[in-house]
Structure formats: structure tokens, C-alpha cells
Amino acid sequence: MALDLPDGFNWPAGFLWGAATAAAQIEGAAHEDGKLDSIWDHFARTPGNVAHGDTLDPAVDHYHRMPQDVQLMKRLGLDSYRFSVSWARVKPADGPVNAKGIDFYSRLVDELHENGILPWLTLYHWDLPQAVEETGGWANRDTAYRFLDYAVAVHDALGDRVTHWTTFNEPLCSSLIAYAGGEHAPGRQEPRAGLAALHHQHLAHGLAVQELRARGAEKLGITLNLTNAVPNDPNDPVDLDAARRLDALWNRAYLEPLLLGAYPVDFLEDVAAHRFDELVHDGDLSIIKQPIDFLGVNHYHDDNVSGHPLPAGHPKGLSPTDKKTSSWFVGSEFITTPTRNLPQTAMGWEINPDGLRALLVRLGLEYPTLPALYITENGSAWPDEVSADGEVHDADRVAFLERHLDAVAAAIDEGADVRGYFAWSLMDNFEWAWGYEKRFGIVYVDYVTQERIVKDSGHAFAAIADSARTLTA
């Protein structure tokens, strides 16, 4: 297969081709060199929270294999590597800076530069120190200021060599799904705590952007996981309102404070019963609405929703957690309907590349002051196996990758200002509540031997990027 690009299309000059990971999912070394528990270390030790009782240690042992993994990135021809820093490693228990912890990231940044790879740093990819959670976590307003101290510590150490700074990855997951839905660490099921976490993470983002900008950070942004909330029946008022409510809760409650300096009016009405307005202090929104240089977009699938229950016994629908997360806040039960007869990944997520095109175009149309866009995660899970020839022939992932890159090209052709694409993920890893059951990598990892094998999708991605560079040179 090959890309099906618009006639006369060339990728924008300087378009970045990269891959992404997260510290908690790959590093291991959960209690080495001064690191203490994150909320995910703690959460994973509780039976029933993670599939098969899997934990974050040793993950894929990146902490000890980092130089070899950077050589793997170079082999794949990556322009940039998007990684996260573990707060629990840099400031264990939110105490003093851990010299050995920050040294690991300093060595990583140096390795990347030595191999011609742009470091793209994410400050928060869900691994809050457990000690901070025990003081209230993100439901406690003070955590926003603790995050600021942590962000400054990382910038003090790495700001001379890192130009691209992402404050948060997918705050939807680390606020509502973590503090209200309970599926992600810390596993709380408290609607008001989820809303408090949402606002306090926005505040932390604004505080960090403001301060790091003053300290000379060049490129600052945030990554959101955005969806298309599609009404199952576009002529049914109940389904239309279900889609509106989900769009407000999962998209606009994140986009609009950051870009417009205000929460959506309909979102405020939907959550009024939880006294959300009491969480927002005078001056907060002006802090939150800091100018940013880029918006990272993570997208895996659309959400096809209905306000009507599915027939009894129907096998499809939102997970019980997602259903609870939505209904608590908006007073309506959202059920994902069958996937519109579309194929699915191993996660049970529908495959609809045109949804990515539509999302990117919509962002530009609805937010005129939108900064540059980067696809910071896009990928798919499949039941990969090593073949008799020693290779991993993941044809489904290759097709997913190519069709979604076609969608990105189509969006650019329609005017979307997309300047880079990061595949999720560089390597198979710890996939949160799924443990090691789901494989997203373009590189296969044998979890027993820690051997890395570049999959067909990794080779295909490298070839696409190389061809794109040739066309834009």
C-alpha cells in the first residue's frame, strides 16, 4: 500500500516526523536512583486495577536501555522524539530535586541531540507523586502550584537544550477519567473531585506557561485528546443533545478556557449541580489563557453516541467507567452505538481516518486564533506476533498508519495548519489499565528478553517520512 495524497500535494516544509512515549509506560526502574511511587505505581499494585495484575516495573526497561533506544530512533529516521518526564523521579514525593533523576533526562536530551533528533518534552503524562495525591492530588488547588515548582526545576536543568515544552498530555484522562470515572490512577470516583482536577490542571498549565515563557522557553503548548462526538441519528433531538453534551465535556471544556479564556456556557449549565463555578477563582481564566505556540492533538477514534439505551444485551457501548463519567456530569446516559459497520482495532475502537481530517479542519474553522497543530499521538493496537522469519508483519497497523496520514494530508490541503505527526507509540509498552496486553508500538518488544524488533509499520513509517523529506527538500 502507499499514501493516496491530494493531487500536487507536498508536505509542508519542516514537517516533523516523530514517535511518542510516556515515562510511566516505558522506563521501569520504579524505585531506583531515588524515584518514589507515582500514583500509577500505587494504583497498579491494587488487585483489579490493571489487567493481569501487571505493574510498571520493569516496563520495557528504557531507564537502563536509553542509549540503545535512541539509536533505534535514529535507525527509524525520526526527526523528533516526544517523551515525558516523571515528576515522581525528578521530585520524589514532591520533595527536593533528585539529582540522579534529572540526570537521566539530561543524558537523554544529550543523546537525542547527538543523533540529530529534536527533543519534545512533556511535563505531565499522568505520573503524579503518590505523596501529592495523599494531600488531595489534583482535586487540591495547591497541586497547581506544586506543578509550577516542578516545571521550573525541569526547565532549570534542561531549558538550555530543550526548545519544545508540552505542559499536559490528555488532561481529560488525568482529571475526569482518573478522579471521577476511576479507570485511571488514582482511581477515585468523585464527580466534584474530577471537575476540580480539570480546573486545577488548566490553572497549572497557565502558571507553567507564564513562568517558563519568562524564563526563555521557546515553544510552549499542550496536548489534548480530542474526539468527534457523532450523533447516532442526526435527526433525533435526543441523540443531537447527547453529542452536544459529550462534545462540551470532552472537547470544549478543554479547548475554550485555553484558547478563549472562558468555559463553554453549555458546559457550565451541564455541571451546575456540582458547583463548578465555586472552583474558579477571580483571575484564574486570565492565567489559563496564556498564548501558546502549538496545540498537540491526540486522536484515535470518533465517539458515536446516543441518548437512548441500546437494546438489552447489546454487546457494544461505552465502558462502564466512561458511561459513568459522562452521566455524572451531564445528567444523561451516553451509550456508544455500534461502530457504524466500520472495522475495529484490538481495542474495539472504530477505524475512521476521515474523522481525523474532519477534526483538524473543524479546529481551524471554530478557533480563528488556533496555534500550529501537531498530531502528537495517533496509532492502533493489534495482536502482534513474531513470525517464523523473525519479523513482525503488522499489515493492519501499516494500513491504519497510511490511511490516517492520508487524512492528515487532506486536512492540510483544506487549510489545516498541521506541522508534524508523532506515531503512537515508538515501542510496545505498559498500556495503563490494559497492562501489557495491548501493543501499540511500531517497534515490537519481547517483554521477557526486552529484545526490540522493528515492525513492518516501523519500516513503512520510516520510508514515508524519508519520501516526504525528499519531496519538500
Order of alpha helices (4+ residues) and beta strands (2+ residues): beta-alpha-alpha-alpha-beta-alpha-alpha-beta-alpha-alpha-beta-alpha-alpha-beta-beta-alpha-alpha-alpha-alpha-beta-beta-alpha-beta-alpha-beta-alpha-beta-beta-beta-alpha
